[in-house]
Amino acid sequence: MAAKTKVARLESELERARGEANWSKAFELATQLSNRSPGFETLTKFLMGEKQLEEYSAVSKTDDQSIAKAKEDLSEVENHLKEAIKGFHLRPELKKEAQLLLAKAYFVMAEYKKTLDCLGDLGLDTLSVQNVSTRMLKIIAEAFAIKGMCLEKLPPPTATTPLKQQEHNERIVGYYEKAGDLAIVHLQEMDKGLTQAVPSSSGSYSGSWSSTSQNGIGTILETALQKSPILYISQGKLNRGIGAFRELLTAVESRSTQSMRMTLARQLAEVLLRGVCDKTYMPPENVTGRKKLGENTLEPRRYVGSSRFRPQQRDEECLLLLIIAESLASKAAVLERSPEVQETKEHSFHNACAVYDLLTIVLVKKMQYLQLSQSLERALKFSFDEFHVWYQFALSLICAEKYPRALLVLEECAKIDPKNPLVPLMSARLCLDYMHTVDEGIEHAKQAANMGVQSYAARGHVALGIGYALKGNEVKLQTTRQELQRKALAAFNKAHLIDKNDHLALFHMALQEAILRQIPEALKHVQQALQLQTDHLHSLHLLALLLSAQKRDEEALDMINAALQEYPEDFSLLFTKSKLEEVCGSVEKALSTCKRLMLLWRDMFESTTESEQRGTGLLDRLTTDRRSLAQIQLSELSDRDSGRGSVHESMAASRVEQALSEVASSMNSSLMPKIGLHQSWTLQAQIWVHLGELYLGMDRVAEANACVTEAASILPMSHQVAYMKGKVYVHKKQYKEAKMCFESAISISPTHIKSLIGLGKLLAGQRHYTMAEKMLKDAVSIDPTSHQAWQELGKVLEAVGQFETASECLMTAVNLESASPVVPFSVIPRTFH
Amino acid sequence: MPQGDIREWLSRYKALPETEISNYAKTIRGNEDLTSALYDLLENDREHEIIDPVCHQLFEFYRSRVENLQYFTMDLVPTLIWSYLAAISRNQKKAIGGIEACLLGIYNLEIVTPNGKPKVETFSFPTLCKASIYHEPFGLAALTLTEAALQSEHGEPMVVTSSAMPQVEHINSQNRHSVLTYVLSCYSNVICALSPRSHMTACYLATRACRTGFGDLDRVPSSHSTGPGHSDHILADPRIKVTPGFLVELLNIVYYVMFTTQPQLGAAALDAIHNRAAYELFSDVMMVSNAIKNSLLVNPSGKPMDGPMGISVAVSPATSTLSFTKPAITNASFRTKKLPDDITVDDADAATSPTISVSISEDYPENPEKTKSGSKTGFKPPKSPHRKAEKSSKPHKKDSAKDTDGASPKPGRSSLGTMATSRQDSTDSNTNSTTGKMTVSVVKGQSKSTVDSLEMMPMIKSVDKKKYGHNDDSVGKVHAERNSGHFSQVEPPGVNNQESGVCTAIDT
């Protein structure tokens, strides 16, 4: 009796070992059994065959050589199994299993005909799969897969009509689908067994690392699972293929299907991206127990329930699939770096990369840069020294406007691939355009320029020139500044020599020449730039300013008007236009331009600034008032020190992008910075200052005062507003207050040249000549091209009796004035676009 | 005479009675002669007098909202855009008034729904935290605990509603590319229904828009043909202005096309866009082109020639090596484990302790024996009296911290060393008390058998906020919160600067 229970126990243990694909253990148990009673000899034979076959097929490949080898190696298996089938003492189920395994052996030997015969003898198609052991389930699943593959490999029945051919194909897919379903059911059952066997609380080293789960479900089933959708698609039945993918993916996940699942999710995403457009996309339907279950099918458990997220658009489904695949892929990525796992590591890395690449395509389309950068950040963990991932991460950070971090990541990229010229070029641009770290930018630009790839070298020289030019604005020493300006010009020249078709190099060259007051050269180059790109905004603006520097104000105005035709919403152009109109003597027009500025501001920013109300709302009243503003004067548009000029430039330029940036479907933001709340208010204050100046020029002090008050209520701590206040006081001859205003403007911005001149003039008027001289000398050294500063300085020197120096100063002033534009050239930003 | 076809087409449609339109629509796209003539006309003869009526009729087709007529026009859109951009770049605006009007008309039609309301699109961004038809939320719970992961933890999928596109009255430099980009996106939305020839012209558009004017630069190894009839005067032509949005849209089209109808042309177009984006330093475009190029290089995603849509059966590599060795360490190897029950967690400390960043790295070559010896001692919590004493005497924090350091078997290494060594890994924890950073490293020495597993306890919320900053136990503690992703906070010995705290995830 005891012996009998012992045998029963051994038998069930044996069954479990087979279910877990632990062949050695199963074989051992069988040997134990046959030792007990001789009736089990056949069983031993059977298990011997099974063990050899499974171990062999786990590592076998399908090329011709290995097939030939398989024929030799598996003859023993064939014999074992044949004996087992003939043997008397084997249970009938085991005989069936033996027969199916024999078919598998034939299949591995590439004896497809024999395989089919073997399966046909057994009546595979009608075999019941209800209440069979997990091992049997797997064997049957494999048998279906094998049948499908054999039918595919063998030539189709002769004399086929297209209809017959189609039927044949359908049959093959049918077998694969059945194999897939059964395989999934098998795995789900295995999982259930696992969780029962290993209490999850023990947590530690659970069975998930046993050979089955690690090795997946075997090549045959894996192939079968992927085959059915692919077959549909290659037969041109795209929608059925997608349906087949969806069926597989809606099955409840089990531990050992994770890698399969990742592949399937990725493949479905690929199919959707490469073969479906919004027009033809059909969202997944609610799957609720599809077909009736026959005796010989089993239905895997599926994710059901109405509360689940169900994608409605192609990109939603892609994204869902890809984030699932991403989480699986990054989990499976091998972190270890020892040589033994090199192959696995590479495989898992490439798999993960494929998912990240697809994710990039979808997320960039949807402009979700932040999410993308977070995903890529997770990938870094297993991407040591992998340039592609690091570089993509850096780019995603740039798009997400995380510039300092992007710069650090780019440095890492440069370490991985020091020869790539794009990396330092990108870094240079970040430094110069966004982060204002000029010295670092220059260093990167030098690298990029010297790498020897022509086009990038050209852009590298442009970057270098921009860097030098920006730095030239910062330094105080005249000689250093001249040196830098010279270098900048040389860099732009070089860029132009390398890349003659680049309008940017020409434009920057012209801008630099304009600042150096080489007006004719500048004019020539900016016209060349405009030939290369007819509608380059900054070139158009520069051209207008150059014309005004030649005192061709009417032409300049025409130019500005033409530019405004193309860029009707550019603030900077409008400011210049208003100033030009004033100079041309039509203050009325200047005022109406000012009103246009206000209307534009309201249209653009009213909605975004609602959250924060500043000022008294005078702008609203003015813009709703239909009378024209009868006055003003142009304030300076930008400060060379704070680079504010670039703020409204880029603002206007990015206007379209900004307005469209929420349109997730089609638009992609360029790299233009978004306009912050504060910047938009600054802009409004600038409009008021400008208007105030216009009024003041018309001697309408009350209005000017109102403008300044409004500006001050919007931006109390602005040097421009303080300066304007000072000017109003000067006009009212309240010199003490005026002086205070100028002084506070200078303390807010020590390099504000207009305030320095204003203060100098004021002091001179009060006969404080020494102080005045100091102020004006400061002004001259900050901007040696300011003719007002030279002029006032000359006057002061004259007053203190230094006539010779004074006359020199005045001469300089006259010379400068003859080439001075209506607004400083520095309102035009030095950027890469 | 090909223009005969065009003239006939112009007059026939005008004379067509309403009732016959649907029949006409069905056949018109099949008229090879006509379509060839149209492609040719728009491509090569954009100053011909017939262009204006042709464009007008194309727009009429589009406005009819008859599907096939719309496709007829859409088929020609890449050619229209190319002719338009080429003319603009040469400042020949007058000549292409008709084309511009047609493109603008399509734009203005597409930004509204058929009943005239502005089109607004909604898009839900799926998250892993919400169950979907393809996954269970907890099976995949976010791998790393990032701020974003926490934010989305409670969330439904994020729904984004796009704002309506503005109506455009005339095209200028400011809005030109956004109009064209939008028209391209409409093209992309119906791309499956369009003809292979149209796909081809889309590739030409991409290649030429990106390459024109770059002939003198050595950047592109010109192994690909770049379309008909322009290679000789590539130098004379000015470059064509492109914007990032425009190129991204083109890339999406090219990606589709290269996997369906035009593998070679698609590849050439991809290269052209990639090089141009690099030249212009458009980071978003570069990301996409890098991604596509990389996925073509590395096999799992397949190449255009690999079967339908580049998809083929991807089987895991033969696992012969694996079955005999231990599996390699992956992210999945790190799993949480419950701490033994004998650890008492001080309520206040649990919540107020400075959170310390814990990162797990490999190849950390520090002495494994140290931690091994630590493993034998087991993990003991500090005696509570000691701790109370410390709390009462805040000024002596540092001294008492040192005391406890001395008392514990492995100063500065006790907590994590113990945890990990229980799994036989040699682990080294490294505390830097000035920055409050702690590193846990898995050392793979002779016995690189399994993986470390960090033991964790449910984190207990604090009730006593006053104690904040008073905690200076010398022995680190690990807490974990289980229900929302797994993470641990490790409190290192002697650290009393809670400002420096960062909480990083330990992957589970």
Interface residues (C-beta under 8 A of the other chain):
Chain A: A58 V59 S60 K61 S201 G203 S204 Y205 W209 S211 Q214 N215 G216 T219 E222 T223 Q226 K227 I230 I233 S234 R246 L249 T250 V252 E253 S259 T263 A265 R266 Q267 E270 V271 L273 R274 G275 V276 C277 D278 K279 T280 P284 V287 Y303 G305 S307 R308 F309 R310 P311 Q312 Q313 D315 E316 L319 L320 L321 I323 I324 S327 L328 S330 K331 A332 A333 V334 L335 E336 R337 S338 E340 V341 E343 T344 K345 H347 S348 H350 N351 C353 A354 Y356 D357 L358 T360 I361 V364 K365 K366 M367 Q368 Y369 L370 Q371 L372 Q374 E377 R378 K381 F382 H388 Y391 Q392 L395 S396 I398 C399 L422 L425 M426 R429 V453 Q454 S455 Y456 A458 R459 D499 K500 N501 H503 Q531 L532 Q533 T534 D535 L537 Q565 E566 Y567 P568 E569 D570 A653 R655 V656 E657 A659 L660 E662 V663 A664 S665 S666 M667 N668 S669 S670 L671 F832
Chain B: I88 S89 N91 E121 F123 S124 F125 P126 T127 L128 K130 A131 S132 I133 Y134 H135 E136 G139 L140 A142 L143 T144 T146 A148 P157 V160 T161 S162 S163 M165 P166 N172 S173 Q174 N175 S178 T181 Y182 L184 S185 S188 N189 V190 I191 C192 A193 G213 F214 D216 L217 D218 R219 P238 R239 K241 T243 P244 G245 V248 E249 N252 Y255 Y256 F259 T260 A278 Y279 L281 F282 S283 D284 V285 M286 M287 V288 N290 A291 I292 N294 S295 V298 N299 P300 S301 G302 G307 P308 M309 G310 I311 S312 V313 A314 V315 S316 P317 A318 T319 S320 T321 L322 S323 T325 P327 A328 I329 T330 N331 A332 S333 R335 T336 K337 K338 E362 D363 R423 K444 K448 T450 S453
